[in-house]
Amino acid sequence: MSTKNIFASVVFASVAAISGQAMANDNPHLQPVNTPSQVSRAEVLADLQIYRESGLQAVEQSETYGYDVARRQQAQAKYAELRRSPYYATLVKRFGGDAPSATTVAGK
């Protein structure tokens, strides 16, 4: 390989690296930042328990997911009812958390 070819390769590699860096900086969107959750682990586990008990999990994982609207609405209503009930707070305590505030329960 001649000096001319080596020099051309180095120049090409440098230009490619610089243009790649420039294109990466053109992205106007910032990378997502993970912010701490306002929901405790116990609340997530309690919510998962209610999701399963309400039948919503079974409906969403069934083969008739998009067709059985009545069954889905019934499961969603039961899920919402369980989330608002004292049972949710009991589950949170069982999983080692503090009783959720009224705004946390109502917000779901």
N, CA, C and O atoms as CSV, one atom per row, in Angstrom:
chain,resi,resn,atom,element,x,y,z
A,1,MET,N,N,0.853,-1.165,0.000
A,1,MET,CA,C,0.000,0.000,0.000
A,1,MET,C,C,0.906,1.237,0.000
A,1,MET,O,O,1.864,1.333,0.767
A,2,SER,N,N,0.579,2.142,-0.854
A,2,SER,CA,C,1.413,3.337,-0.972
A,2,SER,C,C,1.012,4.367,0.074
A,2,SER,O,O,-0.055,4.268,0.680
A,3,THR,N,N,1.850,5.328,0.275
A,3,THR,CA,C,1.601,6.405,1.225
A,3,THR,C,C,0.362,7.181,0.830
A,3,THR,O,O,-0.400,7.647,1.677
A,4,LYS,N,N,0.180,7.310,-0.464
A,4,LYS,CA,C,-0.991,8.031,-0.978
A,4,LYS,C,C,-2.281,7.318,-0.569
A,4,LYS,O,O,-3.239,7.971,-0.156
A,5,ASN,N,N,-2.317,5.991,-0.679
A,5,ASN,CA,C,-3.509,5.216,-0.308
A,5,ASN,C,C,-3.749,5.251,1.199
A,5,ASN,O,O,-4.893,5.342,1.646
A,6,ILE,N,N,-2.682,5.178,1.974
A,6,ILE,CA,C,-2.820,5.229,3.435
A,6,ILE,C,C,-3.373,6.588,3.848
A,6,ILE,O,O,-4.284,6.669,4.672
A,7,PHE,N,N,-2.819,7.656,3.272
A,7,PHE,CA,C,-3.291,8.997,3.583
A,7,PHE,C,C,-4.765,9.157,3.205
A,7,PHE,O,O,-5.537,9.743,3.964
A,8,ALA,N,N,-5.159,8.642,2.042
A,8,ALA,CA,C,-6.553,8.733,1.596
A,8,ALA,C,C,-7.469,7.959,2.539
A,8,ALA,O,O,-8.576,8.406,2.838
A,9,SER,N,N,-7.010,6.799,3.008
A,9,SER,CA,C,-7.809,5.990,3.941
A,9,SER,C,C,-8.001,6.712,5.263
A,9,SER,O,O,-9.093,6.695,5.831
A,10,VAL,N,N,-6.946,7.345,5.756
A,10,VAL,CA,C,-7.029,8.074,7.015
A,10,VAL,C,C,-7.972,9.262,6.874
A,10,VAL,O,O,-8.784,9.513,7.765
A,11,VAL,N,N,-7.880,9.985,5.788
A,11,VAL,CA,C,-8.751,11.134,5.551
A,11,VAL,C,C,-10.202,10.672,5.448
A,11,VAL,O,O,-11.094,11.287,6.032
A,12,PHE,N,N,-10.436,9.597,4.710
A,12,PHE,CA,C,-11.798,9.075,4.556
A,12,PHE,C,C,-12.372,8.650,5.905
A,12,PHE,O,O,-13.521,8.959,6.220
A,13,ALA,N,N,-11.575,7.945,6.696
A,13,ALA,CA,C,-12.036,7.485,8.012
A,13,ALA,C,C,-12.338,8.676,8.920
A,13,ALA,O,O,-13.315,8.652,9.668
A,14,SER,N,N,-11.513,9.707,8.859
A,14,SER,CA,C,-11.734,10.897,9.682
A,14,SER,C,C,-13.010,11.616,9.293
A,14,SER,O,O,-13.784,12.029,10.156
A,15,VAL,N,N,-13.229,11.768,8.003
A,15,VAL,CA,C,-14.446,12.434,7.520
A,15,VAL,C,C,-15.674,11.624,7.909
A,15,VAL,O,O,-16.684,12.193,8.323
A,16,ALA,N,N,-15.601,10.314,7.783
A,16,ALA,CA,C,-16.728,9.461,8.146
A,16,ALA,C,C,-17.031,9.567,9.643
A,16,ALA,O,O,-18.196,9.626,10.036
A,17,ALA,N,N,-16.007,9.591,10.461
A,17,ALA,CA,C,-16.204,9.696,11.911
A,17,ALA,C,C,-16.812,11.040,12.288
A,17,ALA,O,O,-17.707,11.109,13.129
A,18,ILE,N,N,-16.321,12.109,11.660
A,18,ILE,CA,C,-16.836,13.451,11.961
A,18,ILE,C,C,-18.279,13.593,11.499
A,18,ILE,O,O,-19.098,14.149,12.231
A,19,SER,N,N,-18.610,13.112,10.320
A,19,SER,CA,C,-19.987,13.238,9.832
A,19,SER,C,C,-20.939,12.368,10.641
A,19,SER,O,O,-22.082,12.756,10.880
A,20,GLY,N,N,-20.478,11.205,11.061
A,20,GLY,CA,C,-21.316,10.356,11.915
A,20,GLY,C,C,-21.614,11.026,13.236
A,20,GLY,O,O,-22.739,10.958,13.729
A,21,GLN,N,N,-20.621,11.672,13.812
A,21,GLN,CA,C,-20.803,12.405,15.062
A,21,GLN,C,C,-21.757,13.579,14.857
A,21,GLN,O,O,-22.595,13.855,15.716
A,22,ALA,N,N,-21.635,14.260,13.740
A,22,ALA,CA,C,-22.502,15.399,13.460
A,22,ALA,C,C,-23.951,14.945,13.305
A,22,ALA,O,O,-24.866,15.612,13.788
A,23,MET,N,N,-24.162,13.819,12.635
A,23,MET,CA,C,-25.531,13.319,12.462
A,23,MET,C,C,-26.112,12.897,13.800
A,23,MET,O,O,-27.304,13.087,14.041
A,24,ALA,N,N,-25.296,12.331,14.669
A,24,ALA,CA,C,-25.792,11.912,15.974
A,24,ALA,C,C,-26.213,13.118,16.805
A,24,ALA,O,O,-27.144,13.022,17.605
A,25,ASN,N,N,-25.545,14.242,16.626
A,25,ASN,CA,C,-25.881,15.448,17.380
A,25,ASN,C,C,-27.072,16.196,16.802
A,25,ASN,O,O,-27.591,17.109,17.445
A,26,ASP,N,N,-27.519,15.832,15.601
A,26,ASP,CA,C,-28.659,16.501,14.982
A,26,ASP,C,C,-29.992,16.069,15.580
A,26,ASP,O,O,-31.019,16.689,15.301
A,27,ASN,N,N,-29.996,15.028,16.388
A,27,ASN,CA,C,-31.236,14.530,16.977
A,27,ASN,C,C,-31.729,15.542,18.007
A,27,ASN,O,O,-31.077,15.743,19.032
A,28,PRO,N,N,-32.877,16.186,17.749
A,28,PRO,CA,C,-33.365,17.205,18.688
A,28,PRO,C,C,-33.945,16.603,19.966
A,28,PRO,O,O,-34.162,17.317,20.945
A,29,HIS,N,N,-34.193,15.305,19.960
A,29,HIS,CA,C,-34.805,14.666,21.121
A,29,HIS,C,C,-33.724,14.226,22.094
A,29,HIS,O,O,-32.732,13.609,21.706
A,30,LEU,N,N,-33.925,14.544,23.329
A,30,LEU,CA,C,-32.987,14.132,24.354
A,30,LEU,C,C,-33.227,12.681,24.710
A,30,LEU,O,O,-34.329,12.166,24.525
A,31,GLN,N,N,-32.229,12.038,25.205
A,31,GLN,CA,C,-32.375,10.662,25.657
A,31,GLN,C,C,-33.288,10.644,26.879
A,31,GLN,O,O,-33.246,11.561,27.699
A,32,PRO,N,N,-34.112,9.606,27.006
A,32,PRO,CA,C,-35.025,9.559,28.155
A,32,PRO,C,C,-34.250,9.440,29.467
A,32,PRO,O,O,-33.199,8.803,29.543
A,33,VAL,N,N,-34.795,10.059,30.466
A,33,VAL,CA,C,-34.197,10.009,31.792
A,33,VAL,C,C,-35.149,9.246,32.694
A,33,VAL,O,O,-36.333,9.572,32.781
A,34,ASN,N,N,-34.636,8.247,33.353
A,34,ASN,CA,C,-35.474,7.489,34.278
A,34,ASN,C,C,-35.619,8.264,35.573
A,34,ASN,O,O,-34.647,8.497,36.292
A,35,THR,N,N,-36.842,8.656,35.852
A,35,THR,CA,C,-37.112,9.359,37.093
A,35,THR,C,C,-37.647,8.365,38.110
A,35,THR,O,O,-38.300,7.391,37.736
A,36,PRO,N,N,-37.386,8.593,39.366
A,36,PRO,CA,C,-37.883,7.677,40.391
A,36,PRO,C,C,-39.410,7.598,40.347
A,36,PRO,O,O,-40.090,8.601,40.134
A,37,SER,N,N,-39.921,6.419,40.546
A,37,SER,CA,C,-41.359,6.199,40.504
A,37,SER,C,C,-42.018,6.713,41.782
A,37,SER,O,O,-41.422,6.694,42.859
A,38,GLN,N,N,-43.238,7.164,41.640
A,38,GLN,CA,C,-44.015,7.597,42.789
A,38,GLN,C,C,-44.789,6.427,43.395
A,38,GLN,O,O,-45.473,6.582,44.407
A,39,VAL,N,N,-44.672,5.255,42.765
A,39,VAL,CA,C,-45.400,4.072,43.203
A,39,VAL,C,C,-44.400,3.098,43.825
A,39,VAL,O,O,-43.344,2.833,43.251
A,40,SER,N,N,-44.732,2.576,44.983
A,40,SER,CA,C,-43.828,1.651,45.658
A,40,SER,C,C,-43.939,0.256,45.048
A,40,SER,O,O,-44.882,-0.046,44.317
A,41,ARG,N,N,-42.974,-0.569,45.358
A,41,ARG,CA,C,-42.975,-1.955,44.883
A,41,ARG,C,C,-44.215,-2.689,45.403
A,41,ARG,O,O,-44.828,-3.470,44.676
A,42,ALA,N,N,-44.575,-2.436,46.650
A,42,ALA,CA,C,-45.748,-3.079,47.237
A,42,ALA,C,C,-47.021,-2.691,46.491
A,42,ALA,O,O,-47.910,-3.523,46.308
A,43,GLU,N,N,-47.114,-1.434,46.060
A,43,GLU,CA,C,-48.290,-0.993,45.302
A,43,GLU,C,C,-48.344,-1.664,43.936
A,43,GLU,O,O,-49.422,-2.017,43.456
A,44,VAL,N,N,-47.195,-1.838,43.316
A,44,VAL,CA,C,-47.159,-2.509,42.016
A,44,VAL,C,C,-47.586,-3.966,42.167
A,44,VAL,O,O,-48.361,-4.472,41.355
A,45,LEU,N,N,-47.089,-4.643,43.198
A,45,LEU,CA,C,-47.461,-6.040,43.424
A,45,LEU,C,C,-48.948,-6.175,43.753
A,45,LEU,O,O,-49.602,-7.115,43.304
A,46,ALA,N,N,-49.475,-5.240,44.533
A,46,ALA,CA,C,-50.903,-5.260,44.857
A,46,ALA,C,C,-51.738,-5.038,43.598
A,46,ALA,O,O,-52.754,-5.704,43.398
A,47,ASP,N,N,-51.312,-4.112,42.758
A,47,ASP,CA,C,-52.016,-3.846,41.515
A,47,ASP,C,C,-51.988,-5.075,40.603
A,47,ASP,O,O,-52.991,-5.404,39.970
A,48,LEU,N,N,-50.855,-5.743,40.539
A,48,LEU,CA,C,-50.746,-6.960,39.735
A,48,LEU,C,C,-51.689,-8.042,40.256
A,48,LEU,O,O,-52.334,-8.737,39.471
A,49,GLN,N,N,-51.771,-8.184,41.573
A,49,GLN,CA,C,-52.670,-9.163,42.173
A,49,GLN,C,C,-54.124,-8.868,41.781
A,49,GLN,O,O,-54.872,-9.780,41.430
A,50,ILE,N,N,-54.514,-7.604,41.842
A,50,ILE,CA,C,-55.882,-7.206,41.490
A,50,ILE,C,C,-56.126,-7.405,39.995
A,50,ILE,O,O,-57.206,-7.832,39.588
A,51,TYR,N,N,-55.129,-7.096,39.192
A,51,TYR,CA,C,-55.219,-7.295,37.740
A,51,TYR,C,C,-55.524,-8.758,37.423
A,51,TYR,O,O,-56.347,-9.059,36.559
A,52,ARG,N,N,-54.860,-9.646,38.123
A,52,ARG,CA,C,-55.089,-11.086,37.902
A,52,ARG,C,C,-56.453,-11.521,38.443
A,52,ARG,O,O,-57.188,-12.245,37.771
A,53,GLU,N,N,-56.788,-11.078,39.658
A,53,GLU,CA,C,-58.035,-11.506,40.296
A,53,GLU,C,C,-59.278,-10.976,39.578
A,53,GLU,O,O,-60.324,-11.625,39.589
A,54,SER,N,N,-59.170,-9.822,38.965
A,54,SER,CA,C,-60.324,-9.239,38.283
A,54,SER,C,C,-60.663,-9.977,36.990
A,54,SER,O,O,-61.756,-9.816,36.447
A,55,GLY,N,N,-59.735,-10.778,36.506
A,55,GLY,CA,C,-59.948,-11.476,35.244
A,55,GLY,C,C,-59.438,-10.690,34.051
A,55,GLY,O,O,-59.512,-11.169,32.919
A,56,LEU,N,N,-58.923,-9.496,34.283
A,56,LEU,CA,C,-58.437,-8.652,33.197
A,56,LEU,C,C,-57.228,-9.277,32.503
A,56,LEU,O,O,-57.093,-9.180,31.283
A,57,GLN,N,N,-56.358,-9.912,33.269
A,57,GLN,CA,C,-55.208,-10.577,32.668
A,57,GLN,C,C,-55.659,-11.691,31.729
A,57,GLN,O,O,-55.146,-11.814,30.617
A,58,ALA,N,N,-56.608,-12.492,32.171
A,58,ALA,CA,C,-57.092,-13.600,31.347
A,58,ALA,C,C,-57.734,-13.099,30.062
A,58,ALA,O,O,-57.555,-13.698,29.001
A,59,VAL,N,N,-58.482,-12.003,30.153
A,59,VAL,CA,C,-59.138,-11.439,28.977
A,59,VAL,C,C,-58.100,-10.913,27.996
A,59,VAL,O,O,-58.198,-11.153,26.792
A,60,GLU,N,N,-57.107,-10.197,28.511
A,60,GLU,CA,C,-56.108,-9.591,27.637
A,60,GLU,C,C,-55.158,-10.612,27.025
A,60,GLU,O,O,-54.498,-10.316,26.029
A,61,GLN,N,N,-55.077,-11.791,27.594
A,61,GLN,CA,C,-54.197,-12.819,27.048
A,61,GLN,C,C,-54.962,-13.904,26.286
A,61,GLN,O,O,-54.362,-14.877,25.830
A,62,SER,N,N,-56.265,-13.746,26.147
A,62,SER,CA,C,-57.047,-14.754,25.439
A,62,SER,C,C,-56.980,-14.532,23.930
A,62,SER,O,O,-56.602,-13.457,23.463
A,63,GLU,N,N,-57.343,-15.536,23.199
A,63,GLU,CA,C,-57.334,-15.441,21.739
A,63,GLU,C,C,-58.472,-14.570,21.221
A,63,GLU,O,O,-58.428,-14.115,20.078
A,64,THR,N,N,-59.481,-14.334,22.037
A,64,THR,CA,C,-60.624,-13.511,21.633
A,64,THR,C,C,-60.493,-12.093,22.168
A,64,THR,O,O,-61.501,-11.416,22.374
A,65,TYR,N,N,-59.272,-11.636,22.397
A,65,TYR,CA,C,-59.010,-10.343,23.038
A,65,TYR,C,C,-59.777,-9.196,22.391
A,65,TYR,O,O,-60.424,-8.426,23.101
A,66,GLY,N,N,-59.728,-9.062,21.103
A,66,GLY,CA,C,-60.379,-7.935,20.451
A,66,GLY,C,C,-61.855,-8.125,20.188
A,66,GLY,O,O,-62.527,-7.189,19.754
A,67,TYR,N,N,-62.378,-9.317,20.439
A,67,TYR,CA,C,-63.758,-9.623,20.062
A,67,TYR,C,C,-64.709,-9.732,21.239
A,67,TYR,O,O,-65.899,-9.450,21.100
A,68,ASP,N,N,-64.212,-10.130,22.379
A,68,ASP,CA,C,-65.075,-10.348,23.539
A,68,ASP,C,C,-65.164,-9.067,24.367
A,68,ASP,O,O,-64.630,-8.991,25.473
A,69,VAL,N,N,-65.841,-8.073,23.821
A,69,VAL,CA,C,-65.901,-6.744,24.426
A,69,VAL,C,C,-66.639,-6.764,25.762
A,69,VAL,O,O,-66.219,-6.103,26.712
A,70,ALA,N,N,-67.714,-7.504,25.838
A,70,ALA,CA,C,-68.508,-7.536,27.068
A,70,ALA,C,C,-67.697,-8.118,28.226
A,70,ALA,O,O,-67.736,-7.597,29.341
A,71,ARG,N,N,-66.975,-9.181,27.961
A,71,ARG,CA,C,-66.150,-9.812,29.001
A,71,ARG,C,C,-65.028,-8.863,29.444
A,71,ARG,O,O,-64.695,-8.793,30.628
A,72,ARG,N,N,-64.458,-8.147,28.494
A,72,ARG,CA,C,-63.382,-7.192,28.832
A,72,ARG,C,C,-63.934,-6.050,29.676
A,72,ARG,O,O,-63.308,-5.658,30.661
A,73,GLN,N,N,-65.086,-5.514,29.313
A,73,GLN,CA,C,-65.672,-4.420,30.086
A,73,GLN,C,C,-66.012,-4.862,31.499
A,73,GLN,O,O,-65.835,-4.108,32.455
A,74,GLN,N,N,-66.498,-6.086,31.622
A,74,GLN,CA,C,-66.831,-6.630,32.935
A,74,GLN,C,C,-65.564,-6.759,33.785
A,74,GLN,O,O,-65.569,-6.415,34.967
A,75,ALA,N,N,-64.486,-7.254,33.183
A,75,ALA,CA,C,-63.227,-7.404,33.907
A,75,ALA,C,C,-62.649,-6.038,34.277
A,75,ALA,O,O,-62.104,-5.873,35.368
A,76,GLN,N,N,-62.763,-5.064,33.381
A,76,GLN,CA,C,-62.263,-3.721,33.683
A,76,GLN,C,C,-63.048,-3.090,34.833
A,76,GLN,O,O,-62.469,-2.426,35.692
A,77,ALA,N,N,-64.347,-3.297,34.848
A,77,ALA,CA,C,-65.177,-2.750,35.927
A,77,ALA,C,C,-64.800,-3.390,37.266
A,77,ALA,O,O,-64.723,-2.702,38.284
A,78,LYS,N,N,-64.566,-4.694,37.263
A,78,LYS,CA,C,-64.184,-5.376,38.495
A,78,LYS,C,C,-62.799,-4.914,38.943
A,78,LYS,O,O,-62.562,-4.736,40.138
A,79,TYR,N,N,-61.885,-4.719,37.996
A,79,TYR,CA,C,-60.547,-4.227,38.320
A,79,TYR,C,C,-60.641,-2.844,38.981
A,79,TYR,O,O,-60.021,-2.609,40.018
A,80,ALA,N,N,-61.410,-1.940,38.387
A,80,ALA,CA,C,-61.562,-0.583,38.941
A,80,ALA,C,C,-62.178,-0.631,40.335
A,80,ALA,O,O,-61.771,0.111,41.228
A,81,GLU,N,N,-63.159,-1.507,40.512
A,81,GLU,CA,C,-63.809,-1.638,41.815
A,81,GLU,C,C,-62.816,-2.135,42.868
A,81,GLU,O,O,-62.790,-1.622,43.987
A,82,LEU,N,N,-62.003,-3.126,42.514
A,82,LEU,CA,C,-61.019,-3.650,43.455
A,82,LEU,C,C,-59.937,-2.615,43.778
A,82,LEU,O,O,-59.449,-2.561,44.907
A,83,ARG,N,N,-59.565,-1.802,42.800
A,83,ARG,CA,C,-58.547,-0.767,43.032
A,83,ARG,C,C,-59.042,0.281,44.026
A,83,ARG,O,O,-58.260,0.816,44.812
A,84,ARG,N,N,-60.337,0.572,43.988
A,84,ARG,CA,C,-60.908,1.586,44.898
A,84,ARG,C,C,-61.244,1.007,46.267
A,84,ARG,O,O,-61.485,1.764,47.208
A,85,SER,N,N,-61.266,-0.290,46.396
A,85,SER,CA,C,-61.711,-0.924,47.634
A,85,SER,C,C,-60.599,-0.963,48.686
A,85,SER,O,O,-59.425,-0.789,48.360
A,86,PRO,N,N,-60.971,-1.191,49.941
A,86,PRO,CA,C,-59.980,-1.347,51.011
A,86,PRO,C,C,-59.088,-2.576,50.796
A,86,PRO,O,O,-58.011,-2.677,51.383
A,87,TYR,N,N,-59.535,-3.489,49.970
A,87,TYR,CA,C,-58.751,-4.693,49.666
A,87,TYR,C,C,-57.393,-4.322,49.077
A,87,TYR,O,O,-56.394,-4.981,49.365
A,88,TYR,N,N,-57.348,-3.277,48.259
A,88,TYR,CA,C,-56.094,-2.828,47.661
A,88,TYR,C,C,-55.102,-2.413,48.750
A,88,TYR,O,O,-53.936,-2.804,48.713
A,89,ALA,N,N,-55.568,-1.621,49.716
A,89,ALA,CA,C,-54.698,-1.185,50.815
A,89,ALA,C,C,-54.218,-2.376,51.634
A,89,ALA,O,O,-53.079,-2.399,52.099
A,90,THR,N,N,-55.090,-3.362,51.807
A,90,THR,CA,C,-54.713,-4.574,52.531
A,90,THR,C,C,-53.596,-5.312,51.796
A,90,THR,O,O,-52.640,-5.781,52.412
A,91,LEU,N,N,-53.726,-5.407,50.486
A,91,LEU,CA,C,-52.684,-6.065,49.697
A,91,LEU,C,C,-51.362,-5.306,49.768
A,91,LEU,O,O,-50.298,-5.915,49.878
A,92,VAL,N,N,-51.429,-3.987,49.707
A,92,VAL,CA,C,-50.201,-3.178,49.782
A,92,VAL,C,C,-49.494,-3.458,51.104
A,92,VAL,O,O,-48.278,-3.645,51.130
A,93,LYS,N,N,-50.243,-3.487,52.192
A,93,LYS,CA,C,-49.646,-3.775,53.505
A,93,LYS,C,C,-49.076,-5.192,53.534
A,93,LYS,O,O,-48.008,-5.421,54.101
A,94,ARG,N,N,-49.782,-6.135,52.929
A,94,ARG,CA,C,-49.311,-7.523,52.900
A,94,ARG,C,C,-47.969,-7.641,52.163
A,94,ARG,O,O,-47.122,-8.460,52.520
A,95,PHE,N,N,-47.794,-6.822,51.146
A,95,PHE,CA,C,-46.553,-6.857,50.384
A,95,PHE,C,C,-45.466,-5.961,50.990
A,95,PHE,O,O,-44.413,-5.762,50.384
A,96,GLY,N,N,-45.722,-5.430,52.169
A,96,GLY,CA,C,-44.689,-4.702,52.891
A,96,GLY,C,C,-44.672,-3.210,52.673
A,96,GLY,O,O,-43.681,-2.559,53.006
A,97,GLY,N,N,-45.716,-2.652,52.136
A,97,GLY,CA,C,-45.746,-1.210,51.898
A,97,GLY,C,C,-46.622,-0.493,52.890
A,97,GLY,O,O,-47.289,-1.105,53.724
A,98,ASP,N,N,-46.607,0.812,52.783
A,98,ASP,CA,C,-47.498,1.654,53.578
A,98,ASP,C,C,-48.821,1.765,52.836
A,98,ASP,O,O,-48.877,1.609,51.616
A,99,ALA,N,N,-49.868,2.030,53.572
A,99,ALA,CA,C,-51.177,2.193,52.944
A,99,ALA,C,C,-51.101,3.334,51.939
A,99,ALA,O,O,-50.598,4.410,52.263
A,100,PRO,N,N,-51.592,3.112,50.725
A,100,PRO,CA,C,-51.526,4.170,49.708
A,100,PRO,C,C,-52.437,5.329,50.071
A,100,PRO,O,O,-53.447,5.163,50.754
A,101,SER,N,N,-52.054,6.500,49.598
A,101,SER,CA,C,-52.886,7.680,49.847
A,101,SER,C,C,-54.130,7.615,48.966
A,101,SER,O,O,-54.180,6.859,47.996
A,102,ALA,N,N,-55.115,8.405,49.312
A,102,ALA,CA,C,-56.370,8.407,48.562
A,102,ALA,C,C,-56.155,8.860,47.118
A,102,ALA,O,O,-56.831,8.380,46.209
A,103,THR,N,N,-55.213,9.784,46.906
A,103,THR,CA,C,-54.980,10.266,45.544
A,103,THR,C,C,-54.328,9.192,44.687
A,103,THR,O,O,-54.595,9.112,43.488
A,104,THR,N,N,-53.474,8.364,45.287
A,104,THR,CA,C,-52.848,7.291,44.523
A,104,THR,C,C,-53.875,6.279,44.082
A,104,THR,O,O,-53.857,5.837,42.934
A,105,VAL,N,N,-54.772,5.904,44.976
A,105,VAL,CA,C,-55.798,4.918,44.640
A,105,VAL,C,C,-56.785,5.497,43.632
A,105,VAL,O,O,-57.159,4.829,42.669
A,106,ALA,N,N,-57.196,6.712,43.850
A,106,ALA,CA,C,-58.184,7.325,42.964
A,106,ALA,C,C,-57.602,7.621,41.583
A,106,ALA,O,O,-58.337,7.664,40.597
A,107,GLY,N,N,-56.312,7.822,41.511
A,107,GLY,CA,C,-55.675,8.168,40.252
A,107,GLY,C,C,-55.594,7.033,39.263
A,107,GLY,O,O,-55.295,7.273,38.093
A,108,LYS,N,N,-55.838,5.847,39.663
A,108,LYS,CA,C,-55.704,4.686,38.776
A,108,LYS,C,C,-56.961,4.368,38.057
A,108,LYS,O,O,-57.002,3.418,37.275
